[in-house]
C-alpha cells in the first residue's frame, strides 16, 4: 500500500509530503509531479517520484494500485477545465481500485465562483464510487501573508469583504489534516469542513499589522468592482481578479467562517494563530 500525493511540489503538497515523512517510511510515499527535478530533494530521502500531468490522462496509466490511498490536490489552472483535469485522477483511481481518494475541496458554505470547480469535482468523485474523503479546506493564512508588500507599501489592507470574517489557517495545518486522513482509519466517505480555530475581520488584520510593524495600517473597504480593477492593474488576469473579488463578497456574507473544529481535531492540535503567521512573514 502506497500513499500517493498529486501536486506534491506545490505549496500544499510539499507540506503534506514533509509531514508524511514524519509518520511513515519514505518508500511508502509516492510524490506525483509534473517536473521530477523539483522533487529531487524528496527522491534523495527515499520518496518515490512519479511524473504525471492532469492534462495528459495517459500519464496516470498504471500509477495507482489496489489498496493505495491517494490525495488529489486541486489544480490551479483555472483556464484549463479543472473538473476534467481532476476526473483524470478519479478515473485512474477507480480503475486501480484504490482504498481511498482524498480531495482538497472548498467549504460547503462557499458560493463564490471559486467553489464551482470543487463542487463539480466532488460530484464526479461521488459518482465514481471510489471511497472518498472530502477535505473542504477553508482560506489559507498565506493568501494574505505572502502578499504583504503592497499592504506595507501603502499602509492599507484593501478588500471588498466589508465586516466579514475569515477563519483561515496555515498550509501546514491543512496538510496535517490530510496526513491524518491518509495515515488513519475510518475516513472513508467522510466530509470534513476545515478552518482555523479563530475567525478574524479585515479591520482586526490591519490592527494586528499595525501592532507588529509600529506603522499605522488601515483597512480600506472597497467594492468588488474596484478590487477587481486593483488586482487586474497589479497584473492578475481579469478572470482571476474577478474570482478573488467574488471570494471577498462571500467573506462579507460569512461564507468563509468554518466553525466545525474539524481541522484542529484532525491535526491533533490547535490551528496556527493568524498573528503568528503574520509575524513569521514579517521576519521572512
C-alpha positions in Angstrom: 0.0 0.0 0.0 1.3 3.4 -1.0 0.3 6.9 -0.1 0.3 8.9 -3.2 0.2 12.7 -3.3 -0.6 14.6 -6.5 0.8 18.1 -6.9 3.5 17.1 -4.5 5.8 20.0 -5.2 3.1 22.7 -4.9 2.7 24.9 -1.9 0.4 22.5 0.0 1.8 19.3 -1.4 5.3 19.9 -0.1 3.9 20.3 3.4 1.9 17.1 3.1 4.9 15.0 1.9 7.1 16.5 4.7 4.6 15.6 7.3 4.1 12.1 5.9 7.8 11.5 6.2 7.4 12.0 9.9 4.7 9.3 10.1 5.5 6.6 7.6 8.6 5.1 5.8 9.7 7.1 2.8 9.3 4.1 0.5 5.6 4.1 1.2 5.1 7.6 -0.2 4.8 8.5 -3.9 5.1 12.1 -5.0 3.3 12.8 -8.3 4.8 15.8 -10.0 4.9 17.4 -13.4 8.7 18.2 -13.1 10.7 15.5 -11.5 13.6 18.0 -11.0 11.5 19.9 -8.4 11.1 16.7 -6.4 14.8 15.8 -6.4 15.0 16.6 -2.6 12.2 14.1 -1.9 13.8 11.4 -4.1 17.1 11.8 -2.2 15.2 11.0 1.0 13.7 7.8 -0.4 10.3 9.1 -1.6 9.2 7.5 -4.9 8.7 10.2 -7.6 6.2 9.7 -10.5 5.8 12.2 -13.4 2.2 12.8 -14.5 0.1 15.7 -15.6 -3.6 16.4 -15.1 -3.7 17.4 -18.8 -2.3 14.1 -20.0 -4.6 11.2 -19.0 -2.2 8.5 -20.2 0.4 9.8 -17.8 -1.7 8.3 -14.9 -2.0 4.9 -16.5 -0.7 2.3 -14.0 0.3 4.9 -11.5 -2.1 3.7 -8.8 -2.5 0.2 -7.4 -5.3 -1.6 -5.5 -5.3 -0.5 -1.8 -3.4 2.8 -2.3 -4.5 5.9 -0.6 -4.4 9.0 -2.8 -4.5 12.7 -2.1 -5.8 14.7 -5.1 -4.7 18.3 -4.5 -6.8 20.5 -6.7 -5.1 22.1 -9.7 -4.6 25.8 -10.1 -5.0 26.1 -13.9 -8.3 27.9 -13.8 -8.4 28.2 -17.6 -8.0 24.6 -18.4 -11.1 23.0 -17.1 -10.2 21.8 -13.6 -13.1 19.4 -13.2 -12.0 17.5 -16.3 -8.4 17.5 -15.0 -9.4 16.1 -11.7 -11.6 13.5 -13.4 -8.4 12.1 -15.0 -7.1 11.2 -11.5 -10.5 10.0 -10.3 -10.9 7.7 -13.3 -7.4 6.3 -12.8 -8.1 5.7 -9.1 -11.3 3.9 -9.9 -9.6 1.7 -12.5 -6.9 0.7 -10.0 -9.3 0.1 -7.0 -7.7 2.5 -4.6 -8.7 2.3 -0.9 -9.3 6.0 -0.5 -9.2 9.2 -2.6 -9.0 12.3 -0.6 -9.7 15.6 -2.4 -8.8 19.1 -1.3 -12.1 21.0 -1.9 -13.7 24.2 -0.6 -16.1 24.8 2.3 -19.6 23.7 1.6 -20.8 27.2 2.6 -18.8 28.9 -0.2 -21.0 30.1 -3.1 -18.3 32.1 -4.9 -17.3 31.1 -8.4 -14.1 29.7 -7.0 -16.1 26.8 -5.5 -17.8 25.8 -8.8 -14.9 23.5 -9.9 -14.7 22.0 -6.4 -18.5 21.2 -6.4 -18.1 19.6 -9.9 -15.2 17.5 -8.8 -17.0 16.4 -5.6 -19.9 15.3 -7.8 -17.6 13.3 -10.1 -15.9 11.7 -7.2 -19.1 10.6 -5.5 -20.5 9.3 -8.9 -17.3 7.2 -9.4 -18.0 5.0 -6.4 -14.4 5.3 -5.2 -14.1 5.5 -1.4 -13.6 9.2 -0.7 -12.7 11.8 1.9 -13.6 15.4 1.1 -11.2 17.8 2.7 -13.1 21.1 2.4 -10.2 23.5 3.1 -11.0 27.0 4.1 -8.9 30.0 3.4 -5.1 30.0 3.9 -3.2 32.5 6.1 -0.7 32.5 3.2 -3.3 34.1 0.9 -2.6 37.2 2.9 0.9 36.8 4.4 2.6 36.1 1.1 1.3 39.4 -0.3 2.2 41.8 2.4 4.5 44.0 0.2 1.7 46.2 -1.3 0.0 46.4 2.1 3.1 47.7 3.8 4.0 50.0 0.9 0.6 51.7 1.1 -0.1 51.1 4.8 -3.5 49.8 3.8 -5.3 46.5 3.8 -7.7 46.6 0.8 -10.6 44.2 0.5 -14.2 44.0 -0.7 -15.2 42.0 2.4 -17.0 44.6 4.4 -17.1 43.5 8.1 -17.0 39.8 7.1 -14.7 37.4 9.0 -12.4 34.6 7.9 -11.4 31.5 9.8 -8.1 31.0 8.0 -5.4 28.5 8.9 -1.9 27.8 7.7 -1.0 25.4 4.8 0.8 23.3 7.4 -2.4 23.0 9.4 -4.4 21.8 6.4 -1.5 19.4 5.5 -1.7 17.9 9.0 -5.4 17.2 8.5 -4.7 15.5 5.1 -1.9 13.4 6.7 -4.2 12.3 9.5 -6.8 11.1 6.9 -4.1 9.4 4.7 -2.5 7.6 7.6 -5.5 6.9 9.8 -8.5 4.6 9.6 -12.2 5.2 9.3 -12.2 8.2 7.0 -13.9 6.6 4.0 -16.9 8.5 2.6 -16.5 11.3 5.1 -16.7 15.1 4.6 -14.6 17.4 6.7 -15.3 21.2 6.9 -11.9 22.6 7.7 -11.0 26.1 9.0 -8.9 27.9 11.6 -10.0 28.0 15.3 -10.4 31.7 15.4 -12.1 34.0 12.8 -10.8 37.5 12.2 -12.0 40.6 10.4 -10.0 42.8 8.0 -10.1 45.6 10.5 -8.5 43.3 13.0 -6.0 42.1 10.4 -5.0 45.8 9.8 -4.8 46.4 13.6 -2.5 43.4 14.1 -0.3 44.5 11.2 -0.1 48.0 12.9 0.8 46.4 16.2 3.6 44.3 14.8 5.1 46.9 12.4 4.6 50.0 14.5 3.1 51.6 11.4 -0.5 52.9 11.2 -2.1 50.5 8.8 -5.8 51.0 7.9 -8.5 48.8 6.4 -9.8 50.2 3.2 -13.1 48.6 2.3 -13.8 48.8 -1.4 -16.4 47.5 -3.8 -15.8 44.2 -5.7 -15.5 46.2 -8.9 -12.8 48.4 -7.5 -10.9 45.4 -6.1 -11.1 43.6 -9.4 -9.6 46.8 -11.1 -6.8 47.0 -8.5 -5.9 43.3 -8.9 -6.0 43.4 -12.7 -3.9 46.6 -12.6 -1.4 44.7 -10.5 -1.0 42.1 -13.3 -3.6 39.4 -12.4 -5.6 38.1 -15.3 -9.1 39.7 -15.3 -10.9 36.4 -14.8 -8.8 35.5 -11.8 -9.2 39.0 -10.4 -13.0 38.7 -10.6 -12.8 35.3 -8.9 -10.8 36.7 -5.9 -13.2 39.7 -5.6 -16.0 37.2 -5.6 -14.4 35.4 -2.6 -14.4 38.7 -0.7 -18.2 39.0 -1.4 -18.6 35.6 0.1 -16.5 36.6 3.1 -18.8 39.5 3.7 -21.7 37.0 3.8 -19.9 34.9 6.3 -19.2 32.0 4.0 -15.5 31.6 5.0 -16.2 31.2 8.7 -15.8 27.4 9.3 -16.6 26.6 13.0 -16.8 22.8 13.0 -13.5 22.3 14.8 -12.7 19.5 12.3 -9.3 20.9 11.4 -7.8 21.1 14.9 -9.4 17.7 15.7 -7.8 16.0 12.7 -4.5 17.8 13.2 -4.5 16.9 16.9 -3.6 20.4 18.0 -4.9 24.0 17.8 -4.6 25.7 14.4 -1.8 28.3 13.9 -2.9 31.8 15.0 -3.0 34.3 12.2 -0.9 36.7 14.3 1.9 34.0 14.3 1.7 33.7 10.5 2.0 37.5 10.2 5.0 37.6 12.5 6.8 34.9 10.5 6.1 36.7 7.2 7.4 40.0 8.5 10.6 38.3 9.7 11.0 36.5 6.4 
